[in-house]
Amino acid sequence: MSERRAEIIELFSSIQGEGLLVGLRQAFLRFHGCNLACSYCDTRHGNLPGTALLEVTPGRRDFNPEQNPVALEKVVDTLNLWLRGWPGIHHSISITGGEPLINVEVLREWLPELQRLLPIYLETNGILYHVLEELIPNIDFISMDIKLPSSSGCTDLWEKHREFLQIASQKTVFVKMVICDATEDWEVMRAGELIADVDPAISCILQPMSCNDGTVGVRPLRMLELQEIAAGLLADVRVIPQTHKFIGQL
């Protein structure tokens, strides 16, 4: 087993609240750090916490602190305990962050070990295509963001997204775009064209931005208008909010 340690925020069990696998139970392995600073981000990315939180009983929030950086053995032991005690409840392991692909040296060694336990589901901001190309043999599902300038505050990522999606299309992939009332038609049009150039059958999820009070930050009519634009280019366009917030899950 790999002796390389990783900077981890937490390992916990919950319901996937976004994208095509919404509603499925996953083991979430959240890595520290990100290479972007999206305006809507709801995950802490400050200094590395001294301890990571590893859930003992899946879904029960009975966390044990583990000194950072964390050994792969600790993660595997926890997952094996879950798999023995609660067989069949988890669909996959969500490798998430932040941006997990910034931890390429760790993932190079960890993913083959983790994939022996459950399928690997990567949640990514979709720009580190050189890293994805190296790691993709040990990834089964990819949830890829396209960062729209209006909602994320990020600009000039279009070509990086294109390169990333071309590689990601080797596996089961869908694209997620966070939309807000300020999202303009041209952004969704450009993103739709980018996806269609790779494969118009790739599913596209329009995710309305979540407000602090639990509501969504997009008018219903605006959601329909943006869905209509994307649907003119792609075969499968869905509007799905962050459902885990509605049911009180992390």
N, C-alpha and C positions, 0 to 999 in steps of 0.2 A: 504494500500500500504506500502511496505517495507520502513523503515526510514533509512536503511543502505546506506551509500554513497560510491561512487567508484572513483578510480583514473582513469580518462578518458583523452585520447588525443583528440578525436574528434568524432562527429557523423555527417555523411554526406551521400548523395545519389549518387550512381555511377553505372557503369556497371561492373559486375564481369568479371575479365580478366583472370582467371585461372581455370583449372580443368573442370569438367563435366558440371558445370552451366555457363560456359563462355558465355557472351553475354546477360545474364539476368540482370535486374535492381535489386539492393539490397540497403537496408539501412545498412550502415557500422558503427558499434559501436566498436571503437578501444580503447582497454584497455591499460594502461601503464604497462611496465615491461615485462621481460622475464627471464626464467630460463636457457636459452642457449645464446651463442654468436656466431651465425653462420657467417662465413666469408663473405657470399653474402648478408647479411641482409640489406634491404634498408629502415628500419624503425628506427626512433630515439628512444633510450631507456636510455637516460641519466636521470638527475634529473627530477622529476615530475614537469611539467610546472604549474605555478600558476593558469592558466586558461585553461579550455578545450574549444574547438571550436565546437559550435553547429550550424549546417546549418539551416537557416530560411526557405528558399525556396529550395526544393529538386533539387540538381544538379547545383544550381546557384552560389555556393561558397560565399554566403552572410552570413558569419559566425558571430555569436554573441558569445562573450566570457562569460564563466560561471565559477565561482570560483570552484577550485578543493578542496576537493573531491566533486563530483557532486551527487545531489539527483536523485533517480529514477524518481520522479515526473517530473523533468525537461525533462528527456529523453522521458518518456511516453507522455507528453504534446506535444513535438515536433513531435513525430511519429503520434500521433492522428491528429495533424494539417495536416501533409502530407496525411494521409489516407482519411481525409475529402475533402481536396482540390484537390488531385490528385489520386482518387481511382483507384486501379487496376494496378498501374505502378510498384509496388514493389513485387518481388517474395517472398522475405524473409528478415530476419535480419541477417547479417553476424556478428557474435561475433568473433572479431579478435584482434590482438595485433601487436607485442609482442606475448606473450603466455597468452591467456585469462584465462586458467584454474588455473593459480596461484592465481586468485581472487575467490577462491572457496566459501568463506563466502558470498561474494556479489552475485555470480551467483546462489547460493542456494536459495536466496530470489528474485532475479531479474528475472530469467528465466521464472518462471511460469507466472509472470505479462507480460513479453514481448511476450511470446508465445500466449497469448490471442489476440495479435495484428496481428502477422505474424508468419509463420514458422521460426524456429531457425536453422541457418546454422553455425556450429562451424568450425573455421579455427585453426588448432592446430599442434604443433610439434610432437604430438603423443607419449609422454612418461609418462604423468601423469595419469596412468590407474586407480589408486585408486580414483582419483577425478572424472574421467569420469564415473566410475561405480555408483557413487552417483548421478551425474547430468543427466545421459542419459535419464531418463523418459521425461525430458523437452527439448530434442534436437531432431531435425528431420533429418538433413543432417550433415555429417561429412566429411570435407576435411582434411585428415591426411597426414602429412609428414613422409617419411622415410628419415632420414638424412644420406646421403652417405658421408663417410669420405673425399673423394676427393674434393667434392664441398663445404661441410659445415664446415670442420675442426673438426667435432664432431666424437668421436669414442665410441665404446662399448655400443651402445644404442640398439643393435639388440633385446635382450630379452625384454626390456621395450616396444619396438615397437610391438613385438609379443603379449604381454599381452594386450596392448592397442587395437590392431586390433581385437582381439578376443571379446572384449567388444563392440567395435564400430560396429562390424558386425551385431549387433542387429538392427541397423538402416541403412538408405541409406548412404553408405560410399564409398569413393574412396581414393586411395593412390597416392600421388604426390611425385616425386623424382626430385630434381634439378640435372641436369647433366652438365658436362663441358668437355673440351677436355682431362682433366686429369683423368676422370672417367674410372675405370678399369672394365673389363668384370666381374670379380668375385663379385664386389659390386652389380651390377645389377642382377647377378645370385643369390646371397644370398638373396637380397630383394625379388626377384621373388619367390624363394622357400618359404620364410617366408609368403608371401601373399597366395600362393597356399596351404600351410598347413592349413590356416584358411578357404579360399574359393577361388578356382581358377577363379570364375566368378567375383570377385571384380575388378573393373576397375583400371588400373594403368596408370598414366599420367607421361610421361617423359617430364620435363620442362627444355629446354635449358637455361643455365644461361644468363642473360641479361647483355650486356656491357653498359658502360656509354654513348656511342654514339647511343644507341637504337638498335644496332644489337645484334645477339645472339653469345655466346662464344663457340659454338660447330660446328665443320665442318659438312656439310650435310652428308657425308658418315659415319661419326662417329655416328650421330643420328640414321641412318638406322641400323648400326651394333648393337647398344645397344637395339634398338627396336626389332630386331630379337632375341636377347638373351631372353628378357622378354617375347616375344610372344611364345617362345617355352615352357613356363610354365603357361601362363595366357591366358584367352580367349579374353580379351579386353585391348590392350596396345595402347596408343595414344601419339603422340608427339605434345604438345601444348605450345607455348611460352607465355610470359606475354603479352597478346593482348591489355590490357588497356594502355600500354605504347605506342602502335602504334597509338591509337586514342586520346592520350592526356588526358586521365582520371587519377585520383588519384589511 
